[in-house]
């Protein structure tokens, strides 16, 4: 559909004054990106050449006929004289910036070359800065054409941005509506505009919290078991949302066996409900609070929440708890099922971002190694399991990306005596 000549002509028409009002150049530039992915650089060269020549022809037409067109317009609409003067002054004062960025400004780019010629801009200077703008403007659409051809999945950064935007869309809409309400109220001189906008934010935030937890996406029966090449290649971090934008929490336990549930129950841990696996109504939530076992908020590893979670007896604000995710290793490395655990100690409450909203959450004790080591001590008294620490990741200090610190050692627990198998 988009042969070499059509790419050149499409980009040329997109830059030529008059035709560019009728022929959009974006499809031709995106098509050049597709061809670039296929290994054909000629398409990119042609759209750049066509765009550059179109700009120069528009500039020449403005230099030759611009005054005539301007005078004809002013004759019919005298009020335009002032606007033309303002435009000319603006171009004179910011000539380089306007020419270089015109192609990033949408429809403004259609008239800038012609206007620059009309205002007597030096041609050499226009050619240089219009080429810079051409590379920027055409380059962005060639880039997106290349991405579309390759598939977004091949660009981890773009995937991360997409996940972040989707996860925060409701919060962004809420802030946008509150801002529009404030600006409209300000425009019409309404009283208490800040209070009204703030109240809308508060009510909206409460609604988002309720819907995010009570109507959370259900993962019950949908958990996948990701394949990881070896223990050293595991990402020992879990996030408070599907996006890695959120501060990470440490994954610091590995369990080798069908399920860590037997171990947890034998040690007296209590199984928690989680929002992603259990249908928790407001009444259910209150009931769980009364018995000091509030639901565990979801952490995400490889885009999915924990399959289950446990806690030791504690208070509403302080408790040891652990989340578990299934994974698997190649059969030649490990035959048993493998589980990743994130153990930490809740030490109070605080407001924090979580899965696209701002909410009240437990804050964890920064020393996650202490909880890990206590778990290791408890296992040492049980004959059915063995536990040892291995250095599988680097030490971490508290910083802008981490709310915890660790020596990087991971507790590996292995089931050595399966009672069910013996029976």
Buried (B, 14 or more C-beta within 10 A) or exposed (E): EBEEEBBBBBBBBBBBBEBBEEBEBBBBBBBBBBBBBEEEEEBBBBBBBBBBBBBBBBBBBBBEBBEEBBEEBBEEEEEBBEEBEEBBEEBEEEBEEBBBBBBEEEEEBBBBBBBBBBBBBEBEEBBEBBBBBBBBBBBBBBBBBBBEBBEEEEBEEEBBBEBBEEBBEBBEEBBEBBEEBBEEBEEEEEEEBEEBBEEBBEEBBEEBBEEBBBEBEEBEEEBEBBEBEEBEEBBBBBBBBBBBBBBBBBBBBBBBBBBBBBBBEEBEBBBBBBBBBBEBEEEBBEEBEEEBBBBBBBBBBBEBBBBBBBBBEBEBEEBBBBBBBBBBBEEEEBEEBBBBBBBBBBBEEEEBBBBBBBBEBBBBBBBBBBBBBBBBEBBEEBEBBBBEBEEBBEEBEEEEEBBBBBBBBBBBBBBEEEEEEEE
